[in-house]
Amino acid sequence: MRFQSYVYFAESYAVKRNLLGRQGWLQLVKIGLDDYKSELYLSPNDE
């Protein structure tokens, strides 16, 4: 598997570091990837 990702950093230290929330955001979403169609699916995780 091979993929490309982009990472962004804040220019100023005044920006709050926890931008995505204390609980994290990854556990709140379902992620689906269709490689054949090159599509990414996102939906809320209701479990």
Backbone bond lengths (Angstrom), bond angles and torsions (degrees), N, CA, C in turn:
res aa  C-N    CA-C-N  psi(-1)  N-CA   C-N-CA  omega(-1)  CA-C   N-CA-C  phi
1 M - - - 1.434 - - 1.527 107.43 -
2 R 1.305 114.57 140.85 1.454 120.44 -179.97 1.513 108.41 -143.09
3 F 1.313 117.06 135.25 1.454 120.25 178.23 1.514 109.81 -150.60
4 Q 1.296 114.80 162.22 1.458 121.98 179.57 1.520 108.45 -115.45
5 S 1.306 116.70 138.53 1.462 120.13 178.75 1.520 109.60 -135.42
6 Y 1.307 115.06 158.37 1.453 122.11 178.42 1.524 108.89 -115.94
7 V 1.298 116.43 137.16 1.458 122.27 178.95 1.517 107.61 -122.33
8 Y 1.331 115.59 132.15 1.455 121.03 -179.53 1.520 109.79 -116.44
9 F 1.312 115.80 142.64 1.454 121.87 177.83 1.516 108.93 -123.34
10 A 1.324 116.07 144.72 1.466 120.93 178.04 1.527 109.30 -71.08
11 E 1.309 115.65 141.06 1.461 120.38 179.99 1.528 111.33 -75.29
12 S 1.318 116.25 -30.31 1.458 121.25 -175.81 1.529 110.66 -111.78
13 Y 1.312 116.78 144.03 1.466 121.10 175.60 1.523 111.65 -74.69
14 A 1.326 117.99 -10.13 1.461 121.65 179.37 1.530 112.08 -72.53
15 V 1.313 117.74 -17.63 1.464 121.81 179.06 1.526 108.59 -70.93
16 K 1.334 116.51 133.89 1.469 119.79 177.90 1.522 109.42 -61.02
17 R 1.299 116.63 136.47 1.464 120.35 -174.61 1.516 113.49 -77.58
18 N 1.306 117.84 -29.32 1.458 121.14 -176.55 1.528 109.48 -93.51
19 L 1.310 117.21 72.48 1.461 121.92 -174.98 1.522 113.04 -75.58
20 L 1.320 118.22 -24.44 1.463 121.08 -174.60 1.525 113.18 -98.58
21 G 1.295 118.35 2.81 1.458 121.40 176.59 1.513 113.12 102.36
22 R 1.322 115.59 154.33 1.465 120.83 -177.96 1.518 112.64 -65.92
23 Q 1.309 118.00 -38.06 1.459 121.06 -177.61 1.521 111.98 -78.43
24 G 1.302 117.20 -12.21 1.456 120.22 -175.89 1.515 110.46 87.62
25 W 1.289 116.88 161.25 1.465 120.57 -176.44 1.520 111.59 -109.51
26 L 1.319 118.14 -20.94 1.463 120.39 -174.45 1.522 112.05 -66.71
27 Q 1.331 118.10 -34.19 1.465 120.45 179.41 1.522 111.93 -75.11
28 L 1.305 118.41 -9.64 1.464 122.03 -178.24 1.528 113.35 -94.49
29 V 1.323 118.48 -6.30 1.464 120.96 -177.42 1.528 110.78 -128.27
30 K 1.329 114.88 153.76 1.465 121.94 169.69 1.523 106.44 -103.02
31 I 1.305 116.21 136.47 1.458 121.39 -177.99 1.520 108.50 -119.81
32 G 1.324 116.25 128.87 1.456 121.74 176.15 1.517 109.44 -126.22
33 L 1.316 116.75 141.15 1.456 121.58 -178.01 1.517 109.18 -128.80
34 D 1.317 116.83 124.66 1.460 122.75 175.13 1.523 107.14 -109.04
35 D 1.324 115.97 98.33 1.461 120.95 -175.74 1.526 111.76 -64.94
36 Y 1.325 116.80 -36.59 1.464 120.49 -177.62 1.523 111.18 -62.49
37 K 1.334 116.76 -42.17 1.465 121.49 -179.55 1.529 112.57 -92.72
38 S 1.326 117.10 -4.75 1.475 122.65 -175.94 1.521 111.03 55.74
39 E 1.345 115.59 49.09 1.461 121.17 -179.05 1.524 110.22 -123.02
40 L 1.317 115.16 146.22 1.455 123.04 176.79 1.516 108.08 -117.60
41 Y 1.329 117.14 130.15 1.461 122.33 -179.35 1.527 109.39 -112.90
42 L 1.315 116.52 133.07 1.462 122.90 177.20 1.514 109.23 -127.54
43 S 1.336 116.57 138.81 1.461 121.01 175.13 1.522 108.02 -151.22
44 P 1.337 117.29 159.45 1.466 119.56 178.45 1.525 111.18 -67.85
45 N 1.308 116.67 143.67 1.457 121.86 176.70 1.520 107.67 -91.03
46 D 1.325 117.31 107.25 1.460 122.58 -175.04 1.521 113.13 -93.52
47 E 1.311 118.74 4.08 1.472 121.30 -176.66 1.500 111.54 -74.64
